[in-house]
């Protein structure tokens, strides 16, 4: 199950447009697994080096970066999002009303 779920997560995350973000819970809900937000994070953590999946576009439901492992630097995600025009406030929050991806069609 996890590998299939991971593949499905990666497919959805590839759909997030440049300059937009989605939340872990939002991705889980699109996959009909609304309680699997943490597993979405594991799927993104499991991405191979050199991936084309824009993992940096997935943030937490509060509008913040959630990287807390010692393996990855959260500043990279912040930089990548800013390069796409996503603005963080002085406390490190993204305004989800402005930047959250809200597809008009059903995904998957």
N, C-alpha and C positions, 0 to 999 in steps of 0.2 A: 504493500500500500504506500509506504512513504516515497519510494522512487517514482511511482506513477503520480502521486500527489505533487511531488517536487517538479516534475515535468509540466504539470498543469499550471503550477504557480509561475514557472518561467514563461510559459506561453502568455499568460495574462499580463505579467509585468512587461513583456515586450510591447504590449499595446499602449502603455502609458506614454502619452505624447511628451515631446521635448517641452520643458518649462512647466510641467505639471507633476503633481505627486499623488500617491495613493497611500492609504494606511494598510497596515498588516491585516487588520480586521476586515477592511473593505475587500482585499484580495481573497481572504478566507470566505467571506460571504458570497462573492461571485462564484466561488467553487462549491457552493452549497454546504460549506463547513464553517458556519459562523463562529464556532468556538475554537477554531484552529489557527488563530492569529500567530501564536508562538511557533507553530509548525511552518507557517509561511516564512518566519524569520530563519528557521533552521534550513529551509529550502534555499533561501538566498545566501546563507552562510556556506552552503555546500556547493555553490557555483564554482566551476573550474576557472583557473586563471585564464585571462584573455577572452572571457565570455562576451557575448553581444547583448546579454540581458542587462537592461539599465537598472540594476539593483538599487542604485543611489536614489531613485525616485520613490522609494517606499520608506515611509516614516511612521511614527506612532500616531495614535488617535488624538493626542494633544497637540500635534503639529511639531514634534521634536524628533531629532535624530536619536535612535535607541541603541547604537552600537556600544556595547559595554564589555566586549571581550578584549583580551590583550593582543590578539592577533591582528586586529584591524584598527586603524586610526580614524575616529569619527570626523576629524578635520577634512579628510579626503571627501567624504560624502557632502559635507558642508560646501567645500570648494566646487565640487561638480554641480551641485544644485545652483549655486550662485552663478556659475558660468552659463547656466541655462536661463538666468534671469529670475530665479526664485529668490525672494527677499526674506531674510530673517530679521525679526525685531531684536532689540537690544538684549533680550533674555534668551535668544536662540529659538524662538518659535516662528513657524511658518503660518501665515493666515490661510487656513484651509478654505475659507469662503472664497478666496481669490485663486488659490493654486491647486485645490484638490480636483483631480480628474473625475469628471462625472459623465461617463459615456451615455450617449442618447440611445444606444442600441444594446441589446443583450450581448454580453460577452460569453464566449464559448458555446 
